[in-house]
Amino acid sequence: MEPIPDSLRPIGMWGIDEHGLIWRDRALASGATEAEIAKAVRGGLITVVGRGVYAPSQSHRDTPGESSREHYRLRSTAVAKELVRADDGRALSHQSAAAVLGLELLAPDTTAVHLVNGRAGGGNVFAHRVVHPGRLEEDDVVVVAGLRVTSPARTAVDVALSLTDFSQILAVFDSALRAGVPREDLERRLAAPRRGVARARYALTLADGRSDNPGESWGRAQMIEGGVPIPALQTEYRLGSGRLAICDYDWDGQVVGEFDGFGKYRRSSLRPGEEPADAVFREKVREDGLRDLDLGVVRWTWEVLRRRRLVAYLAERLPRFGINW
């Protein structure tokens, strides 16, 4: 990576907008040169998020997954800002609206930015942008920091109807319920017959807002598809130390399940002055405390989910604690 010279104009003087975006026209108007902008891109100081749109690279996250999600959110935000300027009735939609709204999706396709045109027809598919046909009622659109995006309920339903994978559909409905979207609102939007609606309705009957993240939704989806007894979610136990332990999954108060996502041991999730090894030790003490309550404990990682080994893993372990099917 080419180093940025000390003489490079500070990007803070380039007109960063309220969404954290740098627009080439505003940067040039502020006195930046094309050469300086190109140098900042090559040096990694700013990142391209659209045609003539950039973002400070430090706004991206540490892990590859977080960085990818943040980059997509910024790409979607840049397009949504263009919609404000066009004022033609379109709104950010589907995965792009979810990114701006903070709805968590399972393995979303971030190839393209998605829009809905507000009309019954006239959609188009481009390499990096998809314009969906679809009328927009008054409660279908919300304004987030000045940007027109489909509402959380409309977004969740649009995403669900565009998917065929049960686990991804379950994850988006879990996320919508977790965000406070009323189940009745989702059901109303799925009332009319259309392509994919039966699959979405089924997933919604099993959706649970207590699922804490897409990884937990994915695990539950594999349990449902594999015939594993469906556990209670986010149950609480008071340990002997007095600490409250909230468990991801719970089978009849006999065994608890824990999903070890990447976030648990990230530096941003650590306590002040704590190292990752400290968090691992803290988790071991917590697990020992659960076992002291005569609870069985099973835990798994993303890799088990990716390999679709969770059902086999649980079939081997749950019967040891009296959970049979």
Secondary structure, DSSP 8 states (H G I E B T S, - for coil): -----TTS--GGGS---TTS-EEHHHHHHTT--HHHHHHHHHTTSEEEEETTEEEEGGGS-SSHHHHHHHHHHHHHHHHHHHHHHH-SS-EE-HHHHHHHHT---SS---SSEEEEEESSS--EE-SSEEEEEEE--GGGEEEETTEEEE-HHHHHHHHHHH---HHHHHHHHHHHHHTT--HHHHHHHT-S--TTHHHHHHHHHH--TT--SHHHHHHHHHHHHHT----EEEEEEE-TTS-EEEEEEEETTTEEEEEE-GGGGSGGGS-TT--HHHHHHHHHHHHHHHHTTT-EEEEEEHHHHHTT-HHHHHHHHGGGGT---
